[in-house]
Amino acid sequence: RWAPHLVQRCSVSELYVVCHQLNEGEVKDTALEVDGKPEMDSHRIPPSPVVHVRGLCDAVVEADLVEALDKFGKICYVMMMPFKRQALVEFDSVASAERCVSRGAREPVCVAEQQAFFNFSTSQRITRPTNADDPTSRNKVLLLSVQNPLYPITTDVLYSVCNPLGNVLRIVIFKRNGIQAMVEYPSVEDAQKAKLSLNGADIYAGCCTLKIEYARPNRLNVVRNDNSSWDYSKPLVLQRERAKGRQRQAILGEHPSNGYGPHCPLLPLPANSRYRRSSEEVQDMISYPLLLPKTSSSSSSSSFLCHGASSSVSMVSGLHPTKMNCSCIFNLFCLYGNVEKVKFMKSVPGTALVEMGDEYAVDRAVTHLNGIKVFGKKLNVCVSKQQAVIPSQVFELPDGSSSYHDFSLTRNNRFSSAQSSRNIIQPPAAVLHFYNAPPTLSQHQLLQLCTEHNVPAFTKFKVFDAKPGSKTLSGLLEFDGKTEAVETLTVLNHHQIRIPNSSNPFTLKLCFSTSSHL
């Protein structure tokens, strides 16, 4: 209803403010202004120490607001609303707030090099979680709310982000209202510094955004050290830190050493990130170190990874450098659970991460595949500390295929609700069960298929009697040994076979048989 005369009288920037207010449904919180004057008296907001800031860029953190606005007066508190690109800033007096609002109405006021827009809030004071009467009150414990948490948030992640700004003493993560955490620092000054630097920042590009306030308790009580809570003041943990080199925050995109070998890649860091270092070259990867107990050998570290964790991601190393790719790994691991994603690690040749449907699938894969030989290489399969596989640093494998593949939508996963009852979990064996083959498939054609793909050929062949009306063929293949059967399954499982006069190919499916011999 304001559009006709506003379009005629407003500048482009003023129209932007009006449309943004209407779009957010927050006209009640601010007066619409034209030429610096209230357009409608009924919507005029009386002066308040709290200023409503709009039009912020995505990368703004609390420190940017303080830097841009403290020239108008002392700032008592800042509440970020990152996904709305807004914030509330509480000054120590109405006069300071009036200077801010009036300056923003007369000339552009930039926050992080982008013009922002200001008006009084309907609130006279920003509500703090502490409910402290003193508006300048601080606390050495911070309350972190993680908005849009697309990826796992653990004590490792938060330590990596928070510790470079001050020595973190304790972290407690809870899921009462979404993903929240409390982080305790040694002093109020350290906590204030962390809040200024991180409030409104993304842990990973475009998600896991931090909204930080001062918490109510002034000390955290940690009963155990795990992914949800950690006391870094304990001597054992201090030894663990020194031994494993936890020096970097994930938000910097560094590659800290974890003492085991492979890094833990998460997400690429945007090229324009404020957390990049201008004085040195930084790799495009966000990573954080594994927490491993202090050990005297790498074998004991490997044992900790294999048996001391619970995750839906497995790590497989010892892969043949030229003969293994994402599809081959899928063909093998899909026998023990749904495979969601597979990613080869660029920093550790011959190693890949496999995200499966749940942690039970990972346990089955570790139990049955760890230690088997594939193409002359012994596989080491164990539970990864990662909670998800994230595409990053994708590169081309020697065979020309991609180092990352998402299998979450493939029909070849066998543990869906419709098919799971038909699966029989079997360890690798010398006899393979084949099914879903074309009804005309012969022994000679199967042997020719093995030759074409340079995999071991079977020594015995048996076809099951087809059921009435069946349009596919099934049977058994016996090999000289378990290793030969595994290699053939790894390559030919889900191979598509086309036959004349058929529009769709047949997907050959293989699994280990319960039969020991034919």
Disulfide bonds with the S-S distance in Angstrom:
none
